[in-house]
Amino acid sequence: MSTNESNTEVLGQGVMSTGEDTRIFPDVAACIDCGGCVVACNRTWDVPRDEQRISISTMLEGEEGPEGLNANPSEAMAQGQEPGETSVPMQCYHCENAPCVSVCPVDALVKKDDGFVDVRDDVCIGCQYCLSACPFGAPQFPGANDGSAEIFGTGGTMDKCTMCQDRQDVGKGPACAEECATDAILVGTSDQIADELDKRDSGTFFNDDAMEIVFGADDAEAFGV
């Protein structure tokens, strides 16, 4: 087997299916804060360096977790212990019960039948209600400080992770997941993601309320919620 073939297999392990009803979710225990997902996203979609559709939030940086639990922050937290340094890929998870959609006063955000949460740029008024409602910090407003924002008194047009729907439409996975060196970004159906996390013994890290926002009450049961 050639080196390129081997790398392709490794890069694709986190992508279990694409297209309709696809979800995206982090395996926090696998994230090493390498920044590869950010680079992949910015390069694929020509996102400026000072803007990010995905970011990595690192908590308790430099702190060690309890012995034997360092690589599994979910298990440490379940036992009421500090998990130690933990990195979480943060992006739009295209939530089943998307708070951003429910609070948008002009319906600029839409939960589509295929499961993707879409932004209608021509409708967004830059009120930033979505930013206040989203528990994951997904909405971004790159034009908030430009001249038009000052003239019209808006926060600019909202931008966020699209889960690479254009790539998924042709059978490819999201760029961040395809290029994650440790397969810390999982893409597939709710059941596939739940099964993969269980196989890895990773846990979900997010609390029950967050899980029900992302997957909905019914599908969240697959994760033990």
C-alpha positions in Angstrom: 0.0 0.0 0.0 1.3 3.4 -0.9 1.8 6.2 1.6 -0.9 8.3 -0.1 -3.4 5.5 0.1 -2.6 5.0 3.8 -3.1 8.7 4.6 -6.4 8.8 2.7 -7.7 6.0 4.9 -6.6 7.7 8.1 -8.0 11.1 7.1 -11.4 9.6 6.2 -12.1 7.5 9.4 -14.1 10.2 11.1 -16.5 10.5 8.1 -19.0 7.7 8.3 -21.7 9.1 5.9 -22.5 12.3 4.1 -25.6 14.1 2.8 -29.1 14.2 4.2 -29.5 13.8 8.0 -25.7 14.0 8.4 -24.6 15.4 11.8 -21.2 16.7 12.9 -19.9 16.3 16.5 -16.6 16.3 18.3 -14.8 13.5 20.0 -13.3 15.7 22.6 -11.0 12.9 23.9 -9.3 12.8 20.5 -8.7 16.5 19.9 -5.1 17.6 20.3 -5.6 21.3 19.5 -3.4 21.0 16.4 -5.4 23.6 14.4 -5.6 21.4 11.3 -9.4 21.8 11.1 -9.1 25.5 11.2 -6.5 25.5 8.4 -8.6 23.1 6.3 -11.7 25.2 6.6 -10.0 28.5 5.8 -8.2 27.0 2.8 -11.2 25.2 1.4 -13.6 28.2 1.6 -11.1 31.0 1.3 -11.9 32.3 4.8 -9.6 35.2 5.8 -7.0 34.4 8.5 -8.7 36.6 11.0 -12.0 34.9 10.6 -12.9 31.3 11.7 -15.9 29.1 11.0 -14.4 26.6 13.3 -12.2 27.2 16.4 -10.7 25.1 19.1 -11.6 26.0 22.7 -9.0 24.8 25.2 -9.9 24.6 28.9 -7.7 24.1 31.9 -4.6 24.5 29.7 -1.5 22.9 31.0 -3.4 21.1 33.8 -3.2 17.3 34.2 -6.3 15.3 34.8 -6.7 12.4 37.3 -4.3 9.5 36.7 -5.6 7.2 34.0 -8.3 9.6 32.8 -6.2 12.2 31.0 -7.3 11.1 27.6 -11.0 10.8 28.6 -12.3 14.1 29.9 -15.9 12.9 29.8 -15.2 10.1 32.2 -13.4 12.3 34.6 -16.3 14.8 34.7 -18.8 12.0 35.2 -16.8 11.0 38.3 -16.9 14.6 39.5 -13.2 15.3 38.8 -11.5 18.0 36.9 -10.7 16.6 33.4 -7.4 18.4 33.0 -6.5 20.2 29.7 -9.4 19.6 27.3 -9.7 20.9 23.7 -13.1 21.1 22.0 -13.6 21.8 18.3 -16.3 24.4 18.3 -18.4 25.1 15.2 -22.0 25.1 14.0 -23.3 21.6 14.8 -26.5 22.1 12.7 -28.6 21.4 15.8 -31.9 19.6 15.6 -33.4 22.2 18.0 -31.3 25.1 16.8 -31.7 28.1 19.2 -30.3 30.5 16.5 -33.3 29.6 14.2 -35.9 30.1 16.9 -34.6 33.5 17.9 -34.0 35.1 14.5 -36.6 37.8 14.1 -36.5 37.8 10.3 -36.1 34.1 9.6 -32.6 34.5 8.1 -31.7 31.2 9.6 -33.5 28.1 8.4 -33.4 24.5 9.5 -33.8 22.7 6.2 -35.5 19.4 5.5 -32.1 17.7 4.9 -30.9 18.7 8.4 -28.5 21.6 7.5 -29.0 25.0 9.2 -28.6 27.6 6.5 -28.1 31.3 6.6 -29.9 33.5 4.1 -27.4 36.4 3.6 -29.9 38.6 1.9 -32.3 38.5 4.8 -29.9 38.8 7.8 -30.1 42.2 9.5 -27.1 41.7 11.8 -29.0 41.9 15.1 -26.8 39.2 16.6 -29.7 37.5 18.5 -28.4 34.2 17.1 -25.0 34.8 18.7 -26.6 35.3 22.1 -28.7 32.2 21.7 -26.1 29.7 20.4 -24.4 27.9 23.3 -21.5 26.9 21.0 -20.4 30.4 19.8 -21.0 29.4 16.1 -22.4 32.6 14.6 -19.7 35.0 13.4 -20.1 38.6 12.3 -17.0 39.4 10.2 -18.4 42.7 8.9 -19.4 44.0 12.3 -16.7 46.7 12.3 -16.8 47.7 8.6 -18.2 50.9 7.3 -21.6 49.6 6.3 -22.2 48.3 9.9 -21.6 51.8 11.2 -23.9 53.4 8.6 -26.8 51.0 9.0 -26.3 50.3 12.6 -26.1 46.5 12.2 -23.7 43.9 13.3 -23.0 42.8 9.8 -24.1 39.6 8.0 -23.8 36.4 10.0 -21.4 33.7 8.8 -20.9 30.3 10.2 -19.8 26.7 9.4 -21.9 25.2 6.6 -20.8 21.7 7.3 -19.4 21.8 3.8 -22.8 21.0 2.3 -21.4 21.6 -1.2 -18.7 18.9 -0.6 -21.3 16.5 0.9 -23.5 16.9 -2.2 -20.8 15.2 -4.2 -20.0 12.6 -1.6 -17.1 14.2 0.2 -16.9 14.9 3.9 -16.4 18.3 5.5 -12.9 19.5 5.1 -12.3 19.8 8.8 -13.2 16.2 9.4 -11.4 14.8 6.4 -8.1 16.5 7.4 -8.3 16.0 11.2 -5.2 14.0 12.1 -6.8 12.3 15.1 -10.4 11.9 13.7 -11.7 14.1 16.4 -14.5 15.4 14.2 -17.2 12.8 13.5 -19.6 13.0 10.6 -22.5 10.7 10.1 -26.0 9.9 11.4 -26.8 10.3 15.1 -26.6 6.6 15.5 -23.3 6.3 13.7 -21.8 9.0 15.9 -23.1 7.5 19.1 -21.8 4.0 18.1 -18.4 5.4 17.2 -18.0 7.3 20.5 -19.1 4.2 22.4 -16.6 2.1 20.4 -13.9 4.6 21.4 -15.1 4.8 25.0 -14.9 8.6 24.6 -18.2 9.9 26.0 -19.9 13.0 24.8 -18.5 15.7 27.1 -21.5 18.0 26.6 -24.2 18.0 29.2 -27.7 16.6 28.6 -29.3 20.0 27.8 -26.7 20.6 25.1 -27.1 17.1 23.7 -30.8 17.6 23.3 -30.2 20.9 21.5 -27.8 19.3 19.1 -29.6 16.0 18.4 -33.1 16.4 19.7 -34.6 14.5 22.6 -35.2 11.3 20.7 -31.8 11.0 19.0 -30.0 12.1 22.2 -31.2 8.9 23.8 -28.7 7.0 21.6 -26.0 8.8 23.6 -27.4 7.8 27.0 -29.1 11.1 27.6 
